[in-house]
Amino acid sequence: MSYDNHAPDSRLRSLIDRFGFRHLLTVTLVMVAATILLGIAAKATGSGLACEANWPQCDAGPYNLFPGSLPSFYEWFHRFVAMFAGFAIIGSALAAWRLPDIDRRVTALVVLGMVLTPVQVALGRETVTQYTMDILSLHFWTAVLIFTLFLVATVLVWAHRLTGSHVTGALAVGIVALPAHVALSPVVGSELSSYSPTMQMAQYGVTLTLLGAAIVATMIGRRRFAGRAVAPLLAAPPIVIAVLFFGRQAVDPALEVPYLVAAVALFVTFVAGILLTRGAGDSSGTADALSP
């Protein structure tokens, strides 16, 4: 299904024609990822506490434009980027809903992401006014869910341009990123130094990279390959979630072993995926049949 056909007399259509719905969705995905990483930085530095339970303003003076300290700047910048990410989410959802040539699967994904956005905003407020670990955790996982929805939607709109080589590339990125994830985790990081805010932000950046690699490999691998080559690809996303879950909790020594087991399982899955897909042919006919 084409994403570039014109709909008559539509300002929204005109705007999307200039920029491209695929590019709008990609920019939205990047902004959601940036918001997550800035949120990790704000949490790691305790910057939400600098606002002394004030929300949506902090201590930034008139119109909340002038943060009073470095910690409040972190929180202010997080909120600033989150605001524009919210606008991008709403814009993507409205475009997908109103444009007739958008795959309905994409529409469903981005509209659900838009529906979850006010929930995420409310949770963000609670992280400042209450700052409990349960709320922080729910706020984080809701952000990951929104990111995943937009990631899947973005892969769908670009899928017709992605080939078997992109599957191999995504798996290779995962193989490189996974050792970095372990090195930045509390399992290693706490042994080398304090588990610093910089290490936390870097580790979560690698986490989003792992999630992206697994989803790209799975979605495009299903289109391009058949048979046993697909099996490790299907296993990759849930194992990434396990790595994320246990890695996030690995400050508890009791969860270090489950984290390392999940990391090893993911590494084996990525390697098996490369070996099996390289030995399989790129099924272009299947890909064309499944193209949105």
N, C-alpha and C positions, 0 to 999 in steps of 0.2 A: 504494500500500500504506500502510495506516495505521500510525503509530508510537505511537498512544495506546490501543490495545486492552489489556484487562486479561488477565493470565495468572493463574490461580487459585493461592492459597497460595504466593506467592513474595515473600520479603522484598525481593529485588532488584527485582521488578516494582513493589512498593509504593514503594520509594525512587524509581525512575524515574518512576512516576506523579506523585509530588509535584513532582519537579524537571523532568522531561521529558528524554528521551534527546537530542533536538535541542539543548537547552540544555547538557546535560552535554558533548556533543561540541563545542559552540561554546566553552565555557569551557576545555576541553582544548586546543583550537586556540590560544586566546589565551595560555595558559600555555606552550605550546611556543614561540610567537613571543617571549614575554618571556624565556624561557630562552636563545634564540638571541641576542637583543639584549644580554642581560647577559653572555653568553659573549664577544660582540664587545668589550664594555667591559672585561672582564677581560683579554682578549688585548691590546687596545690599550694598556692601562696596565701590562702586564707583571705583573699581579697574581698569576697562577699561580706566578710565581717567588718571590713573597713567602712562599709556603708551604714553600719549600725542599724540594721533592720529597715533601712529606707529603701523603698521601691515604688515607682521605677527610677526616681532620682536617687542620687547618692550624696556626695558632698561637693558637687561640681559647679555650684554657683548658679547664676542666671541661665535658665534653659538647660541646665545640666551640661554645660559646655566646658567647664574648667575644673578637672579633677584636682582634689586638694592634696593628694599624696600618690606615691607610686602604686601602692596596693589598690587604691580606689581607681587609679587609671586603668589597671588590668580589668577590673570589674566594669568600669565605664566602657572600655573598648569592646569587651565581650558583648555587652548589651547593644552597643552601637552596630556591630557587625550582625548580631542576631536580628536586629530590627530590619536590616536590608535583606537578610536571608528570608525573613518572614514575608517581605514584599515579593521577593522572587518566587517563593513557594506559592503564594496566592496568584501571582501572574501566570506561572506555569500551569496551575490547576485551571484557571479561567480559560487560558488559551486552549488547553486540551479539551475542556468541556465544550467550548463554542466552535472550535474548528472541526468541520465534518470529516476531514481526511486523517484524523489522528486515531491510531489503533485504540480500541476500547480498553484493552488491557493497560495501556499507558495511562489513559484517562483515569481508570479506576485506581491505579497506584498513586498518581499525583494528587488526586482528590482526597484519597485517604490520608496522604501526607499533610494536606491542607487542614483536614479535620483534626488531625493530631496536634497541629501547631498551637492552637490556643491552650490545649491541655499542657503542652510543653512550656508555654509561657507562664501558665499558672504554677506549674511545678518550679520554674525558675524563680518566681516570686517567693515561693515557700522556702527555697534554699537560702534566701537572704533573711527572711523574717523568722525562720525556725532553725535552719541549718542542722537537721538531723540526718543520720547516715541513711535511714530508710528513704527519705525524700531525695537525698542526693543520688542514691542508687536508682530510684525510679526515674528521676530526671535524666540520668545518663542513658538508661536503657531505652527510654522513649526517644531520645536523640538518635541512638543507634538504629532504632526501628525506622525513623523518618529517613535517615541516611540510606538505609537498605532499600526502602521503597523507591527513592529517587535514583539510586544506583541501578536497580533492576529496570526501571523505566528508561534510564539513559542507555543501558545496554540494548534494550529492545529497539530504540529508535536508530541506533547505529549498527544493529546486528547485520544488516544486509551488506555492510562494508567490511565486516570482520571475518577472517578466514581461519583455517587450521593453524597457521603460523602465529596468529594472535593468541590462540589457546596455549601453544608452546611457550610463547613469550610471557603470558600471564603466570603460567606455572613456574617458569624460571625466576620471575620477579618474586614469587612466593618463596622459592627455595633460598633466594638471597636475603629476603626480608626476615625470614623466621629466626635465623641465628641472631640477627640484630634485636629482634623482639625479646629473645631470652637474655641477651647481654644487657638490655635496658630494664629488665624486670627486677622486682625486689629480690628475687632469688640470687641474682648476681650483683645487682646494683647496690643492695644493702651491705654486701660484703666488701665492695670496692670503696664505697663512700656512702654518704646519706642518699636516700632515694629522693633526689632533688627535684624541684619543679621542672627543670629543663629535661631531666631524664624521663619524668612522667609524660610530659608533652611529646617528647620524641617517641616514646614507646607507643602512645596512642596513635600517633601519626603512622607508625609502622603497622599498628593494628588495623587501621582503616585501609592501608595498602594491602594487607593480607586478605581482608574481607573482599576488597575489590578484585584482587587476583582470583580468589576462589569463585566468585560469582561470574566473572567474565569467562573463566575456564569452563565452568559448568554450563552456562547458558549457550555459549558458542560451541562448546564441545558436543552438546546434544544435537545441535543443528548440523554439525560438520562430520561427526563420527557416529559409528554404530557398534553394537556388540560390546565386548568386554572392555574396550577402551574407555567407555563412558562411566563404568563403575567407580573408579577412584575419583572421577570428577564430581559425581553426585555426592560422594562422601565428604568432599573438601569443605563446603560451607558449614555444615553442622560441627565439624571438628574445629573450624576457625572460631565458632561461637564458644566452644568448650575452652579453647586456648584463651579467648578474651575473658571469659568468666573466671577461670582459675587464675589467670595472670593478674586480673584485677584484685583477686583475693589473696595473692601469694605473699602478701606481707605477713600472713598467718603461716608459720612454719608447717602446720599440719596440711596445708594445701599446696606446698611446694612440689610434692611428688605427683599429685594429679595434674598439676600444670605441666611438669616436664614430660609426663606420659602423653598428654594431649599434644604437646609440641613435637615429640618424636613421631607420633601417629600422623600428624599433619605433614611432617617432612617426608615420611614414607609415602604418603598419599600423593604429594606433589611429584616426587620422583617416579612413582609408578605411573602417574598420569602422563608424564613426558615420554617414558619408555613405550607405553601402550599406544599413545596417539601418534608417535613418530612411526610406529609400525603399521598404522592403519591409514587407509586412503581418505583424503578429504572428500566427503560425500556432498558435492555441490548440488546435486539434484535434490537431496533431502533438505539442504539449506534453503533452496529456492521454494520448495513446497511449503516450508514453515515460515517463510518471510511474511512479516506483517504488511 
